[in-house]
């Protein structure tokens, strides 16, 4: 986990996968308390993982995917 200058933490893709796996094995509440992760963050990671696999947990890949989805949606509207 990388600590940002503004106090936020940044988890790597590997760390996110480990937290997801641990939550599945030992329970969400216990795991989130251990790593001090908000439930909303956990469920966001889980949804990204289910939608895009492990690549969905990589911030830059997820950001690029969201941008591409917006572009395609705009093409459909116009």
N, C-alpha and C positions, 0 to 999 in steps of 0.2 A: 504494500500500500504506500502510495506516494502522498505526502502532505503538501498541499498547495500553499502559496504565500497568504491567501485569504483565509486559511484555516480549513478549507475543504479537503477531503481525502479523495484520492483517485486510485481505484482498484484496477489491477491489470486483468486482462481476459482470463488468465489462468486462475487468479484469485477469485474472480466472480464464479467461474466454473466450480472451484472447490467449495465455495459457500453454498451454491445451489445443490451440489451433491451432499454436503454435510446436512443441509436443511432437510433434504429428502430422507436421509438416514436417521437423523436424531431429532427432527422436529424444527419447524420454522422459528418458533418463539425463542427456543433455547439458542439456536445458532445466531439469530439476529442480535440477541443480547450479548453473546460472546464477542461478536465483531462490531458491535455498536452500529448496526445498519438499520435504517428506517424500513418498516414494512413496505412502504410505497416503492422504495428503491429496489428491494428484493423482488417484488412482483413485476416491476418494470424489466429488470434483468431476465426474470423467468419468461415473460412474454416475448422479449427480444430473442431469447434462446429458442423458444418454441417456433417463432416465425422464421428466423434466419439461421438457426443452428449456432455453433460456437462463434462464427463470424459476426453474428448479431450483437455479441458482447464486446466487440472491438469498437470503441467510440467512433473512430474515423470511418469505418465501414458502415456503421449504422447511420451516421450523418449523411454519407454519400447516398445510401439507399433511400433515405427520406427525401433528399433533394431530387433524386431521379423519379420517385413516386409523384412528387409535386409537379414536376415537369410533364409527366405523362397525364396527370389529371388535368392540367391546363390545356394540353393538346386536345383532350376529349371535349372540353367545354367550348373551345374555340373552333 
